[in-house]
Amino acid sequence: MNGYYLIIGIIMLASWLVSSRLKSKFEYYSKVHLRNGMSGKEVAEKMLRDNNINDVQVISVPGQLTDHYNPEDKTVNLSEAVYMQRNAAAAAVAAHECGHAVQHAVGYSMLQLRSKLVPVVNISSNLMQFVIIAGIAVMIASGSKLLLTIGVIMFAATTLFAFITLPVEYDASERAMKWLKDTGTVTSEEFIGVQDSLKWAARTYVVAAIGSLAQLLYFASLLMGGRRD
């Protein structure tokens, strides 16, 4: 399993580097205050109104980087800092999450596909590690690959989900940036901060997807008779 631990180590290092860079970017752009004085909540509400979305509520949730859009109850959930603050970083996050609300309203196909996969991924993510470990043990002991095959299929589902997430996140950012720029909600200087913040946020999803693919390929190599060290 040395190869697997090497992969995990590289993934963890890459994830830490990108996350650290993202945190520093948001801290920097949190100091770029919006000239219009709008809070993240107000930016979100304006973007929803401008897109004729009247059935989505903007609410505050505890924590840091806990921002998300919930399609089930149609809420844009903003972390306390984003909800209240009036800076480029808050505007970027608020508009991005509203980008998901716009996707939902217009029936964006990739978001619909991702939503359909959620139940499968929830089950797979909770069980796949146990199934894969047990599958490797059974394969070494008896040569049977059935259990490991099931584990690899479950892992493949989560990897597919990670890659489907990429266009969903990038599209939400594109919608956010276009709206912020076209409506003049942010100045050209503030827009640079928005763009840079969203760029680094998107890279966290890229690292996650690549990491998931690397692990999947490793387990697939075991299944196909590759090295077992």
URDA-V58597 format. One record per pair of residues at least 12 apart in sequence whose C-alpha atoms are under 7 Angstrom apart, sorted by the first residue. I is the first residue (numbers start at 1). J is the second residue. Records with the same first field share a line. If there is no record, write none. Layout:
# URDA-V58597
I: J / J
This chain:
# URDA-V58597
1: 228 / 229
2: 229
3: 229
4: 218
11: 211
14: 207
15: 204 / 207
18: 203 / 204
19: 204
22: 200 / 201
25: 197
26: 89 / 197
29: 88 / 89 / 193
30: 87 / 88 / 89
31: 87
32: 87 / 88 / 190
33: 86 / 87 / 88
34: 86 / 87 / 88 / 186 / 190
37: 86
38: 86
39: 83 / 84 / 85 / 86
40: 82 / 83 / 84 / 85 / 86 / 90 / 91 / 94
41: 58 / 83 / 84
43: 91 / 94 / 95
44: 94 / 95 / 98
45: 58
47: 95 / 98
48: 98
56: 74 / 75
57: 74 / 75 / 76
58: 75 / 76 / 77
59: 75 / 76 / 77 / 78
60: 77 / 78 / 79 / 80 / 83
61: 77 / 78 / 79 / 80
62: 79 / 80
63: 79 / 80
64: 79
65: 79
66: 78 / 79
67: 79
68: 97
69: 97 / 100 / 101
76: 97 / 98
78: 94
82: 94
88: 190 / 193 / 194
89: 193 / 194 / 197
92: 194 / 197 / 198
95: 176
96: 172 / 173 / 176
99: 172 / 173 / 175 / 176
100: 172
110: 164 / 168
111: 168
114: 161 / 164 / 165
117: 161
121: 157 / 158
124: 154 / 155
125: 158
128: 151 / 154 / 155
131: 147 / 148 / 151
132: 148 / 151 / 152
135: 147 / 148
136: 148
145: 223
148: 223
149: 223
152: 216 / 219 / 220
155: 216
156: 216
159: 209 / 212 / 213
162: 209
163: 209
166: 205 / 206
169: 202
170: 202
173: 198
177: 195
